[in-house]
Amino acid sequence: MTIKTAVTVGLAGNELSKKIVGTSEVSAGRTVVATGSGAALGAVSVGTIVIGAGIVGVATTPVTIPLCVGGAIIGGIASLFD
């Protein structure tokens, strides 16, 4: 995981939270959505979410957890300052 990737994923999670919630106002609800979105995008960006034959699974790699956590933290923090 690089810091640049974590920041990119976190900021994308913040932007996604604006679309999901429908507003760019700072709120606890949007922070929760931004944090979750950052973590989910972190998992997807390293290819850890595997979908096949109607089954969703997770393929673990050493990068998964740090990138998910980094994306979640950056997304949460970014949502507080928009």
C-alpha positions in Angstrom: 0.0 0.0 0.0 1.2 3.5 -0.8 0.0 6.6 0.9 -0.9 8.0 -2.4 -3.2 5.1 -3.1 -4.9 5.3 0.3 -5.5 9.1 -0.2 -6.9 8.5 -3.7 -9.2 5.7 -2.4 -10.3 7.8 0.6 -11.1 10.8 -1.4 -13.1 8.7 -3.9 -15.0 7.3 -0.9 -15.8 10.8 0.2 -17.1 11.7 -3.3 -19.1 8.5 -3.4 -20.7 9.3 0.0 -21.9 12.7 -1.4 -23.8 10.8 -4.2 -25.2 8.2 -1.9 -26.4 10.6 0.8 -27.5 13.2 -1.8 -25.8 16.2 -0.1 -22.3 17.5 0.5 -23.1 18.9 3.9 -21.0 17.7 6.9 -23.0 15.2 9.0 -22.3 12.1 11.1 -24.3 10.0 8.6 -22.2 11.1 5.7 -19.0 10.5 7.6 -20.2 6.9 8.3 -21.0 6.4 4.6 -17.7 8.0 3.5 -15.7 5.7 5.9 -17.5 2.6 4.6 -17.1 3.7 1.0 -13.4 4.3 1.5 -12.9 0.8 3.0 -15.0 -0.8 0.3 -13.1 1.0 -2.5 -9.8 0.0 -0.8 -10.8 -3.7 -1.0 -11.9 -3.3 -4.6 -8.8 -1.4 -5.7 -6.5 -4.3 -4.8 -8.8 -6.8 -6.4 -9.8 -8.5 -3.1 -13.5 -8.7 -3.9 -14.2 -11.8 -6.0 -17.6 -12.3 -7.6 -18.2 -15.5 -9.5 -21.1 -17.9 -10.0 -23.4 -15.9 -7.8 -21.0 -16.1 -4.9 -19.2 -13.1 -3.4 -16.0 -13.8 -1.6 -12.8 -12.1 -0.5 -9.3 -13.1 -1.7 -6.9 -12.0 1.0 -3.6 -10.3 0.1 -1.1 -8.5 2.5 -2.2 -5.1 1.1 -5.9 -5.5 1.8 -6.2 -4.5 5.4 -3.9 -1.5 5.3 -5.5 -0.1 2.2 -9.0 -0.7 3.5 -8.1 1.0 6.8 -6.3 3.9 5.1 -9.1 4.5 2.7 -11.6 4.4 5.5 -9.7 6.9 7.6 -9.0 9.3 4.7 -12.7 9.1 3.6 -13.9 9.8 7.1 -11.6 12.7 7.6 -12.3 14.2 4.2 -16.1 14.1 4.8 -15.6 16.4 7.8 -14.1 19.2 5.8 -16.3 19.5 2.7 
